[in-house]
Amino acid sequence: MADVKTVETRKSSENGVKWDEVDIKHVTHHQKIDTGKKQYKCGECGKSFKRKHDLNLHNRVHTGERPFKCDICGKDFTRHNNLTTHMRIHTKERPFKCEVCDKGFTTKQSLTGHIRVHTGEKPYKCDICGKCFANSSDCTRHIRIHTGETPYKCDVCEKRFKRQWSYETHIKIHTGEKPHECDICNKRFIRNSDLTLHRRTHTGEKTL
């Protein structure tokens, strides 16, 4: 078995501990994280990542691979943590709670954005028109108004979209998928918002 390449380190004067040999692989990995170098580049869009694992996850955007599927509505996801967050829609779980108004959220990121409603903080600014936003995603979508960028393209009809959720909803028109089912009459819908409106025909609730 070949010897592991090593580096020597100085004896620590603070605690007297000496590391004679350190695996060079661990040192190299630490240096990559410390410097913030993004050495893994996507061959499709050019976006770069610090870790190969993150690049592999990103590639699913291009390949369409979504290995994690919701057992309730059939929606699938590229990452397991996204599925976990999605399941809270069905379970009504809201583990992240605002200390000001007691409103609950499915993700910590959503709570952070909500708190800025109370503080008035808008740290994300459009470089083109100067408009400010509480969330980075809102700022990104806004910038596409100026650039005209439509990064999400349907492979069936070539229609393009600015937002991922609009693209995903559109795809269901081609596949015929209707994951949202009425628990009263079993009628199915492409969008959850359409199901919400439909339920009001049973409850008698008036739309605004």
Sequence and secondary structure as in RCSB ss.txt:
>XXXX:A:sequence
MADVKTVETRKSSENGVKWDEVDIKHVTHHQKIDTGKKQYKCGECGKSFKRKHDLNLHNRVHTGERPFKCDICGK
DFTRHNNLTTHMRIHTKERPFKCEVCDKGFTTKQSLTGHIRVHTGEKPYKCDICGKCFANSSDCTRHIRIHTGET
PYKCDVCEKRFKRQWSYETHIKIHTGEKPHECDICNKRFIRNSDLTLHRRTHTGEKTL
>XXXX:A:secstr
     EE     TTT    S EEHHHHHHHHHHHHT   EE TTT  EESSHHHHHHHHHHHH    EE TTT  
EESSHHHHHHHHHHHH    EE TTT  EESSHHHHHHHHHHHH    EE TTT  EESSHHHHHHHHHHHH   
 EE TTT  EESSHHHHHHHHHHHH    EE TTT  EESSHHHHHHHHHHHH     
